[in-house]
Amino acid sequence: MKSSVKGKFITFEGIDGAGKSTHISFVADYLKAREKIVITTREPGGTELGEKLRDLLLHEKMHLETEALLMFAARREHLAQVIEPALARGDWVISDRFTDASFAYQGGGRQLNVTKLETLERWVHPHLQPDLTLLFDVPLDVAKARLDATRTPDKFEQEKSVFFAATRTEYVRRAKQFPARFRVIDGTQSILQVQNELHKLLDEFIVSG
């Protein structure tokens, strides 16, 4: 059933190892405690087809433009099957990555022409942007140390420091370009410090929203 009140769309962004995924459940629980219906999802992925594309994107070598096109193909399915219906119902959607990640990784890290990404963005979701984007930012050496200590890296996580430096730079550039929706979180803080910051941020977001 379509709600008269549109839901809110919150995205988590940051380079691999920035710590964003650690705090998604905290934010979801915070919102649920305030009687919000919350959907948590991720990109690439979020749907049956999207998860199949995720496996290809994270592990198979491919042409840069193929990679970007598959990212947006998975995103279009994600929007159609999960994000747009949830927002129409009045639910709150939290996504681990969205289009900012394509600009950061394919545009910044891989150096794909940004105008091509902008064209795909206008095609795939011309009227929808996140209401709030939480960008977790850490120095490259911190991110690398965290990744080395956790899991077997995928093809993106295996990239060299120059790739992650360019990815991080693009994230910061977008945060400056869209200050109304971006909030930059210092990911080097303790979990408790980050959660306290998120608590204040979300209180302000709900009141303003």
N, C-alpha and C positions, 0 to 999 in steps of 0.2 A: 504494500500500500504506500502510495506517495505521501510524504509528510508535507505540511504547509511550511515547516521549518527545515531549511536545507542544513545538512550536516557539515562538519568541518573536516578539512583534509590537512593532516600534519605529516611532513616527511622528515626523515633522518638522513643526513648526508655526512660524508667525510671519507678520507682516504682509508684504505684497509689498515686496521690496527689503531684507528682513532678512538675506538671504544664506544661507538654509537650503539651497537647492538646490545650492549650491556644494559642500556637504560630504557629500551623500548617497553619491557614489561612493567617497569616502574611508572612510566607515563600512562600506559594502558590502565593499570590499577588505580592510579590517581584519578583518571577520568571516570572510571567505573564507580568509584566511591562518590562521585558527584552526579551519579545517576545518568551517565551517558552510555549509550550502546556503542561499543568500540569494536572495530574490525582491525586486526593487525595482519599485515601482508608484506610482501617483499618484491623487489625487482633485481634482475630479471626473475620472473616467476609469477606466483600468485594465482595461477590457474593451471589446469592439467596441461594444456598446451604450453603455457609459459614455463612450466617446470622442465618440460622436455627441451625447450629452446635454451633454458638456463644451462642445462648440462652441456649442450653444444657450445654455448658462448664461453663457458668457464674452462673448457678443456680442449676444444678443437681449434687448430690454427685455421685462419681464414683471412680473406682480403679485408682490409680496414672498412671499406664501404659495406661489404656483406655484414660485418659485425654490427655496424651502426643500424643497418636496415633491420636486422634480426632483433636488435634491442627495441626498436620502435614497433616492430610487429608484435613482440611479446607485450609491449606496453599497450598497444591498441586493444588487444584481447583482455588484458588486465582491466583497462578502463571499462570496456563493454560488459564484462562478466562480473566484476567485483566493485570497483571504485565508484562508478557513476550510479549504479543501482543503490549502493549503500548510502551515498550522499543524498539521493532522492528520497530515501526513507527517513532521513534525518539522523542517520548514524554518523559517528565520528570514525574516520579512517586514518590509521597510522601505517605508513609505508616505509620500509627499510629501503631507501633509495627511490628516486623518480628521475625526471628528465635532467635535473641538474647534474646527475651522475654521468649522463651521456655527454654533456658539455665538458665535464671535468676529465673523464677518462678517454673518450674518443676524440674530443676536441682538444683538450689540454695535453693529456698524456700521449695520445697517438697522433696529434697534430692534424686531424681532419678539419677541413675548411668549415669554420663555424656557420657560414651561410647555408651550408647543406643541412646542418643540424637544425638551424632555425626554420628551414623549409619543412623538415620532417615534423618539428614541433607544431607548426601552424596547421599541418595536415592532420596529425593524430589527435591533438587536443587544443583546438584554437580558442576555446572559451573557458578552459579550466587550468588554473594554477593552484599550487598548494596555498592554504590560508596561512600556514606557518611552516617554515623550514628551519630545523635545528641542525646547524653545521658544527660537528665536533672536529676541532682542530688541534693537532699535535705536531711537534717537530718530527722530521723523517726518522731520526734515530730511535725515538720512542716508539713510533709505529712499527719499525722493523723489529725491535726487540720483542714487542708483544706478539707479532706474527710468528717469529722464530720459536716462541715458547708455547704456541697453542696447537697448530695443526699442519697437515700437509698442504702446502700452498697450491692454489689454482693458478691458471696461466697469467692472470693479472697480478697476483701476489708475488709471482716470480720475476716481475719486471725489475729493472735496475733503478737506482736512486733518481736518476735524471727523469725517468718517467713519472715517479711519484712527486717529484718536485714540481713538474709542470702541471700535474693533476691538482696538487694542492694550490698552486698559484691561480689556476682557473676557478677553483672553488671560492677562493678569497675574492677574486675579481667579481664573480657573480653575486657574492654577498654584498659587495659595495654597489653593484648595479641595481640590486633589488632589496634595499634596506628595509622596506615596509614589511616584508615577509621573512627575511633571514634573521636569525639570532645565532651568533657565534659563541660556542661553548668551549672553554679551555679544557681540553681532554686530558691534560696532565694532572688535573686536580684529583683528589681522592673521590671514590664513589659517593661518599656522603656529601662532600662539597658540591659535586655535580648535581646530586639529587636535590639539595637545598636550592641551588640556582634554578633548576627545572621547576621546582615547586613555586617559586616566586614568579617565574616567567609564565607558567600556566595559569596561575591566579590572575595575572594581569591580562592574559589572552582571553580568558573566559569572561572577565568583566567587560573588556572592550568589545567583545564579540557578538 
